[in-house]
C-alpha cells in the first residue's frame, strides 16, 4: 500500500526533529526502576564522574511507574543532549518506554554552525567590502556571492540538521547505558522472585 506524499514528508522531517522515542528491554526490570532512576538523577546526576557544572539534572515528576527529568542549565543541555527525558515503566511487559528531547543541544548546534557559516561567508565577501583583491578569491562579486551563499547555507543549516539526525543514535546509546546501570541486572527483582 502506497503512502501519501504528506506521510513521506512527515517521515523525512522526523529524521531532523530533535526528539526520539525508544523501548528499553532488559532481561528483567527492577521493581523499583523508576525510583532508582529518580534517585540517580537527584543524587549523583546522570554521569557520576562528569564535572558538576555539566551534570545538572532535575526530576520534574516521579511515580512508581515513571520519571521525567530535564537538564537544568545550558552547559548540561549541550553536554550529551538529554535535555528532557520521560521514562514510563511497563512492569507487566518488563520494559521501559522513553521519550527524549534535545532542543537545547540542537539550538546550540544551529547557533555554532550559523556562526561558522557567517565567518566563512564574511571571509569570502571581504574583498567585496574592502575593494581589494584577495589571495584566495579573485573572482567577480557574482561568483563570490554565488559560491558563498550556498556554502553558508550548507554550513548554517545542512550541518546542524545532519548533527541532529546522527546525534539520535549516540544519545540513545548513552541513555540505554544509564538505564542498564540503574537497572543493575544483578539485583533486579523480577516477577519470578
VMD Tcl script that draws the C-alpha trace (Angstrom):
set ca {
  {0.00 0.00 0.00}
  {1.48 3.32 -1.05}
  {1.86 6.16 1.39}
  {0.56 9.63 0.69}
  {3.07 12.37 -0.14}
  {2.31 14.07 3.17}
  {3.23 10.90 5.08}
  {6.56 10.67 3.23}
  {7.33 14.29 4.08}
  {6.46 13.63 7.74}
  {8.86 10.68 7.84}
  {11.66 12.76 6.32}
  {11.04 15.65 8.73}
  {11.03 13.23 11.69}
  {14.69 12.45 10.97}
  {15.60 16.09 11.60}
  {13.41 16.58 14.68}
  {15.45 16.89 17.91}
  {13.47 14.13 19.61}
  {13.37 10.34 19.69}
  {11.43 7.54 21.34}
  {12.53 4.07 22.29}
  {11.93 1.00 24.37}
  {14.41 -0.27 26.94}
  {14.08 -4.07 27.06}
  {16.33 -5.66 29.69}
  {16.11 -9.35 30.60}
  {14.39 -8.27 33.80}
  {13.48 -4.84 35.00}
  {13.84 -3.87 38.66}
  {10.56 -3.46 40.54}
  {11.70 -0.05 41.76}
  {13.29 1.02 38.47}
  {11.61 4.46 38.32}
  {12.56 5.18 41.94}
  {16.18 4.18 41.26}
  {16.35 6.38 38.17}
  {14.92 9.38 40.03}
  {17.41 8.80 42.87}
  {20.30 8.69 40.41}
  {19.22 11.93 38.77}
  {18.70 13.65 42.13}
  {21.90 12.49 43.83}
  {24.86 11.77 41.57}
  {23.40 13.08 38.35}
  {23.23 11.04 35.18}
  {27.00 10.96 34.86}
  {28.59 10.44 38.30}
  {32.15 11.10 37.06}
  {31.28 14.19 34.97}
  {32.11 17.72 36.16}
  {29.16 19.01 38.24}
  {28.71 22.12 36.08}
  {27.81 19.88 33.10}
  {25.78 17.33 35.05}
  {22.85 19.28 36.48}
  {19.56 17.48 36.03}
  {16.33 17.85 37.93}
  {13.42 15.48 38.40}
  {10.24 17.09 37.08}
  {7.82 14.32 38.06}
  {8.06 10.87 39.58}
  {5.76 7.95 40.30}
  {6.22 4.22 40.88}
  {5.97 3.57 37.16}
  {7.70 6.57 35.63}
  {10.01 9.52 35.95}
  {10.53 12.70 33.95}
  {13.70 14.75 34.26}
  {15.45 17.56 32.40}
  {18.75 19.38 32.20}
  {18.65 22.42 34.43}
  {21.16 24.68 32.71}
  {22.72 25.43 29.35}
  {26.06 23.64 29.87}
  {24.26 20.46 30.90}
  {21.87 20.86 27.97}
  {24.66 20.89 25.40}
  {26.70 18.15 27.08}
  {25.04 14.99 25.75}
  {21.68 16.29 24.67}
  {19.43 14.50 27.13}
  {17.51 17.76 27.67}
  {14.08 16.37 28.54}
  {13.60 12.68 29.25}
  {10.39 10.85 30.16}
  {10.63 7.17 31.13}
  {7.49 5.06 31.68}
  {7.86 1.55 33.11}
  {5.51 -1.20 31.92}
  {6.11 -3.80 34.63}
  {3.75 -6.33 33.03}
  {5.86 -6.40 29.86}
  {9.17 -5.83 31.66}
  {10.11 -2.79 29.57}
  {10.54 0.95 29.94}
  {9.45 3.30 27.19}
  {11.28 6.59 26.86}
  {10.96 9.86 25.02}
  {13.96 12.18 24.73}
  {14.01 15.75 23.51}
  {17.27 17.57 22.82}
  {16.15 21.04 21.74}
  {18.86 22.89 23.68}
  {21.54 20.72 22.10}
  {20.02 21.29 18.62}
  {19.77 25.06 19.16}
  {23.44 25.12 20.17}
  {24.34 23.16 17.04}
  {22.41 25.64 14.87}
  {24.00 28.61 16.65}
  {27.55 27.32 16.37}
  {27.09 26.26 12.75}
  {25.49 29.62 11.94}
  {28.48 31.42 13.44}
  {30.88 29.30 11.38}
  {28.80 29.98 8.25}
  {28.83 33.73 8.93}
  {32.61 33.76 9.39}
  {33.20 31.78 6.18}
  {30.74 33.94 4.22}
  {32.30 37.09 5.65}
  {35.78 35.89 4.72}
  {34.63 35.21 1.15}
  {32.91 38.61 0.91}
  {35.75 40.61 2.48}
  {37.25 41.58 -0.91}
  {33.86 42.98 -1.95}
  {33.65 45.14 1.17}
  {37.23 46.42 1.12}
  {37.53 46.86 -2.64}
  {40.81 44.99 -2.64}
  {41.68 41.67 -4.13}
  {42.10 38.51 -2.16}
  {44.90 35.98 -2.46}
  {42.28 33.24 -2.04}
  {39.35 34.54 -4.05}
  {39.96 36.58 -7.18}
  {36.60 36.50 -8.92}
  {33.71 38.79 -9.69}
  {31.15 39.64 -7.00}
  {28.59 37.38 -8.66}
  {30.93 34.40 -8.44}
  {31.87 35.18 -4.83}
  {28.25 35.54 -3.74}
  {27.14 32.64 -5.92}
  {29.60 30.31 -4.22}
  {29.50 31.89 -0.77}
  {25.76 31.84 -0.18}
  {25.24 28.11 -0.87}
  {28.30 27.29 1.22}
  {26.97 29.39 4.10}
  {23.56 27.74 3.76}
  {25.13 24.30 3.80}
  {27.20 25.11 6.89}
  {24.47 27.05 8.70}
  {21.52 24.76 8.02}
  {22.68 21.49 6.48}
  {25.39 20.79 9.04}
  {23.17 21.15 12.14}
  {20.41 19.10 10.51}
  {22.95 16.34 9.90}
  {24.12 16.70 13.52}
  {20.54 16.20 14.72}
  {19.98 13.14 12.54}
  {23.20 11.43 13.62}
  {23.04 12.51 17.28}
  {19.94 10.44 17.97}
  {21.83 7.16 17.80}
  {24.62 8.33 20.13}
  {22.19 9.84 22.66}
  {20.09 6.65 22.60}
  {23.17 4.51 23.38}
  {24.16 6.78 26.27}
  {20.64 6.73 27.74}
  {20.35 2.95 27.45}
  {23.73 2.54 29.16}
  {22.47 4.71 32.02}
  {19.26 2.68 32.19}
  {21.35 -0.52 32.35}
  {23.37 0.91 35.24}
  {20.20 1.93 37.07}
  {18.51 -1.42 36.47}
  {21.56 -3.35 37.71}
  {20.69 -6.85 36.45}
  {22.45 -8.47 39.43}
  {19.68 -7.46 41.80}
  {16.77 -6.67 39.51}
  {13.75 -8.14 41.24}
  {11.74 -9.89 38.59}
  {8.32 -11.48 38.81}
  {9.86 -14.93 39.43}
  {11.43 -13.92 42.76}
}
mol new
graphics top color blue
foreach p $ca { graphics top sphere $p radius 0.5 }
foreach p [lrange $ca 0 end-1] q [lrange $ca 1 end] { graphics top cylinder $p $q radius 0.2 }
display resetview
